[in-house]
Amino acid sequence: MSEITRFGISIDNRLFKRFDQLIAQKGYTNRSEAIRDLIRDSLVQAEWEAGAQETIGTITIVYSHHTRELSEVLDHLQHQYYRSIISTTHIHLDEHNCLEVLIVRGKGEEIKKISDRLIGTRGVKHGKLSLTTTGKDLK
């Protein structure tokens, strides 16, 4: 087990109370675990923004399948990036709209490029990239 370092911080009382409310809502049992998660989140964000580290995540898009040639364009893009797209899930939301979730893995900069291309495709109504780390360096 790794060593534990204890440290103190100074924080405005109002901010401190809001933080306590937030960690209670999220179900943390203590402030230390909540602060560790905030630190991990910042490290993961910096890791994938640097672009060179192996990342994993999801690209979620919502689109109308009635948009002319959109399904073909999305299929073409997914085949173009088949090395980075691990899996996809397609859901019919209603008679017009679909949701697609793509699980992706690769260098952060490449995944961002794929996400931008998919989300920016004409006919995609909404999209979101959610990246995380493979967890190799997180404790």
C-alpha positions, -999 to 999 in steps of 0.1 A, spaced: 0 0 0 13 35 -8 21 61 18 -6 86 28 1 123 30 -20 145 51 -24 182 44 -45 212 53 -62 237 32 -78 271 38 -112 277 23 -140 303 25 -168 292 49 -195 295 22 -175 275 -3 -168 249 24 -205 245 33 -214 242 -4 -187 216 -8 -201 196 21 -236 198 7 -223 186 -27 -204 156 -13 -234 146 8 -256 147 -23 -231 125 -41 -229 101 -13 -193 105 -2 -185 92 32 -158 117 38 -142 149 24 -109 131 17 -124 107 -9 -142 136 -26 -110 156 -28 -91 126 -42 -118 122 -69 -115 159 -78 -77 155 -81 -81 124 -102 -106 141 -124 -82 170 -130 -53 146 -137 -74 126 -162 -85 159 -179 -49 170 -183 -38 136 -195 -63 134 -224 -59 171 -233 -22 165 -237 -32 141 -265 -4 116 -263 -17 93 -236 -39 62 -242 -75 72 -233 -109 56 -234 -143 71 -236 -176 74 -253 -190 96 -281 -227 100 -279 -247 114 -309 -284 120 -315 -296 124 -350 -326 120 -373 -323 89 -395 -344 108 -421 -316 132 -429 -305 124 -464 -274 102 -466 -266 107 -429 -266 70 -420 -242 63 -449 -219 91 -438 -218 80 -402 -212 44 -413 -184 55 -435 -167 75 -407 -170 46 -383 -153 23 -408 -126 49 -414 -118 49 -377 -124 12 -370 -91 9 -351 -102 34 -325 -139 25 -323 -143 -6 -300 -180 -9 -300 -212 9 -309 -248 8 -296 -277 21 -316 -311 30 -301 -343 41 -317 -356 70 -296 -388 75 -316 -400 71 -352 -375 98 -363 -346 100 -339 -317 77 -330 -291 77 -303 -257 61 -310 -230 56 -284 -195 47 -296 -169 33 -272 -135 46 -283 -99 40 -273 -67 56 -284 -46 87 -281 -66 117 -268 -59 138 -298 -71 111 -322 -103 105 -302 -110 142 -301 -106 144 -339 -130 115 -344 -155 130 -320 -154 164 -337 -159 148 -371 -189 127 -360 -206 155 -340 -200 180 -367 -216 159 -394 -246 176 -410 -278 162 -395 -263 153 -360 -285 172 -336 -264 168 -305 -232 151 -295 -209 147 -265 -175 133 -260 -167 119 -226 -131 108 -221 -114 91 -192 -81 74 -186 -74 37 -188 -67 40 -150 -31 26 -152 -16 55 -133 -44 63 -109 -45 51 -73 
